[in-house]
Structure formats: C-alpha cells, structure tokens
C-alpha cells in the first residue's frame, strides 16, 4: 500500500512539475497502471486536472494501438461518469475525453459524436449535460478536439452558436472559444459581436496546453472576431 501511495505521489509530482511534458513519455509507458491515479487527479485543481487529462489522452492513444478494447473501455468509463445514473458529477471528464480524441484518430472517429452530444439540447431524449458548471468543460472539450481534428467538429457549429446564448454566462464564453477553433468561415460574426459588446466580465478558465489562464466572456468573443478579421 505504501508503495502504491509513493508511486501515485511520484506521478502527481511529475504532472505538477514545470517540466511536466518531459515526463509524458514515461507516464505513458506506465499504461493502465497509471490510468486510475490520473482519473483521481481530474478532481484536483484546474491545472492538475488539465495536465492529467493530457496524460490520459497519451496513454489511451497508445493503448488504442496495442490494446484497442482497453482503450475503448477507458472511453466507456468516461461516458459512465457523465451519465446521471452513475451518481457522479464528472469533474474533468469532458477534458479527458477531448484529450483522448485529440490524441487518437481511431478513437476520435468512433466517439467524437458522443463528445459533441453533451451540448446538444433537443429538449427530450438527448445526451445534453444540464449541469451548468460541467457543461463549461463540454464546450471546452469540443474546442480542444476542434484544434486537433476540426473536420470532426463541423457538425457542432449549430450547437456552439446556440451556446453563445446559454443560460450560464461562462458557458457562453466557452462556446465562443470552441467556435473560434473552427475554420473562420464557420464562425458567425453578428452572434460573436453581440457577445463581445455585452460587456460580460465573468472569467472563463482556459488551458493553453501548459497552464490554465483566465479570460472574460466578452474578451473571448472579441478575440474570435479578430481571428475572423485577420
């Protein structure tokens, strides 16, 4: 037991170190043994959560090449955590889901529609995430996948545009950020302009691949408009 705690602490220290990306290959080589601890790190602070999600993405992508069923089981575990019947809130789960799909083309092909479904609100018989705070991560996850595989997120455009009017103000900013990761011709300047001009100073937590930073909802929309104008 002490050995397991020591290994988990070593993994946590590696994730939180300034040179954490230099440890990713070693973490990935740990395979399934590191999956459980990394899942537990998703419940920690935003930066640790995001970095753990990246590491889970790398491990699962490698497993998809050598043990595809084990990789799919990790995806199924994520889906279960986002299911209301699981009794879990699902903190960090959309982030890990997105990092896995960004890292693995085969898994992205099979599961990208599931990730997008968490922001699709049909009013009934849907997979919509109705927990406002968790839904912020769902929008972020779509944006992260769009960075790596934009062609798989084209169908999300309609729902990202709808997200610009989400009941949760921060969700609006996250939807705008996700939309800005799509090709410019898929953005909607008038909708983004309305959000940019709304003066919404609520802060969104974003991750640049290394650190977590904050940006206001309206500033995200303004940044998206600048990309359109470039």
N, C-alpha and C positions, 0 to 999 in steps of 0.2 A: 504493500500500500504506500509506504514511504517513497519507494522507487517511482511509483506512478505519479505521486504528487510532485516529486522532483522533476520528472520528465515534463509534466504539464507546466510547471513554473518556468522551466527552460524554454519551452515553446512560447509561453506568454512573453517572456523577456525578449525573445527573438522578434516577435511580432511588434513589440513596442520600441525596439531599438531604432535609432536614426538610420541605421544601415539595414533595415528590415528586408528590403528587396534582395539583398545579397544572401539572405538566409532562405529565400523561397525554394531554391532547388533542393536544399537539404530537407526542408519541411515537406516538400512534395514527395521526396523519396521515402518518407515515413509512411506514405499511403494511408490505408484505412486506420492504422493505429492513431493517426493524428486527427481523424475526422471528428471523433467525439469531443476532444478538448476544443477544437476550433468552433464547433457548434456552441459550446458553452461560452466562448468568448464573444459570440454575437450578442450576448446580453449585457456586455460591458459598455464602456464609454464609446461615443461615436467613432473616434479614430481607431480604437482597438477593433471595434465591430467591422469597420470597412476593411481593415487590413486582414482580419480573419476571413472575411468574405472572399478577398482576393486569393488568399492561400487555399481556401476550399475550392475555388474555381480551378486553380492549378492542379490540385490533387485529383479532382473529379475528371478534369480533361485528360489527365494521364491514364486514369482508370478506364476511361471510355475507350482507350486504345488497346488496353490489355485485359480488362475485366468489365466489358460493357454492361453486364447486368448489375454489377456492384455500383457502377456509376449511375445507372437508372434508378437504383434503389435509393441513392442519396437524393436524387431529384424527387422521388416519391415521398421521401421523408420531409423535404421542404414543403411539398404540396399538402401533406398531412398537417404540418404546423400552421398552415394558412387556412385550414378547414375549421369552421366554427365548432364542429363536433369534437375536435381534438382538445378543446378547452384551453388552448394556448393563445397568447396574443400574437406571437410571430415576430417579435422584435428582431430585426436584422435579416430575416428570412428572404424578403424580396431582393435585398442587396446581394446575398449569397447566390440566389437563383440567377440574378443577372450576371454576376461574375463568372459563374459556371458556363452559362450560354455564350458569354463573350469569349471564353477560352476554348470552347469545344464546338466545332462546326456540326458534327453529327448530333450532339445533344441540342444545339440551337435549332436545328432543322426539325427535330421531333417535338420540342417543348416550347418554342417561342410563343405560340398562340396561347398557351396556358399563362405565361407571364403577362401578356397583354390583357388577358381576360379579367385580371383583377381591377382594371379601371373601366371596364365595360358595364355600364349601368342600364340594363334593359327594363328594370322595374320588377322583374319576376324571372325565376328560373335562370339566374345568371351566376357568375362567379365573382361578382363585384365585392371588393373589400369595403365594408361600410364603417370601418374603424378609421376615423379621420387621420389620426397620427400615423397609423400603419400605412394608410393609403399614400402618404407622402413618399414613403420608401418605394411603393409600387411605381409611382411616376418616375422616381429617380432610376429605378431598375430598367424601365423601358428606355430612358435616355442613355443609360450605360450600354445597353445592348445595341442601341442605335449608333453609338460611337464605333463599335466593333463590326456590326453587321446591319447597316442601315436598311438593306433590302428586305430584311425580315420584320421591320417595324413600320413599313409603309401603311399597312392596314390599321395601325394605331392612330394615324393622324386625326381621324374624326373624333376619337375619344380624348386625345390630347387637347384638341381645340375646345371640346366640351369642358375639359378640366380647367381651362382658363377662367371658368365661371363656377368652379367648385364651391360648395358651401364653406369649406375650410380655406381660409385665405392663403395659408402656406402651401396647401395643395396646388393653388393657382400658380404660385411661383415655380413649384417643382414641375408642373405640367408645362409651363413656359420653357423651363430649362430643357426638358425632354424634347419638346418640339424643336428647339434650336439645334438639337443634334441631328435632325433630319436634313436632307438636302434643302437648300433655300427655297426652291420652287414649291415646296410642300408647306412652308410656313404661311401664316395669314397676317399680313401687316396690319390691317384695321383692328383685328382682335388683339394683337400684341400692343398696338398703340393705345387702345383703351386701358389695358392693364398697366402700361408704362405711365400713363397720365393719371392713374388713380391715386398716386401718392401713397402706396402701401409700403410701409416701412418694416413690416414683420419680416424677421430674418429666417432664411432657408439655410439648412445645413447641406453643403455640397462637398464632394470629395474629388480631389484632382488627381487621384492615383497615388498620392503620397500622404497628404494631410487633409484634414477637414477644415473648411473655412465657411464663413457666413456671407450671405449677400441678400439684400432686401428683395421682396417680391417684384416691386416695380423696376428695380435696377436690372434684374434678370431679364425682364421684358425689354428694357432699353438695350441691353447687350444683344438680345436676339435681333432687334431692329437694326443695330449696327452691322451685324453679320449679313443681314439682307441687303444693306446699302453698299457693302464692300464689293 
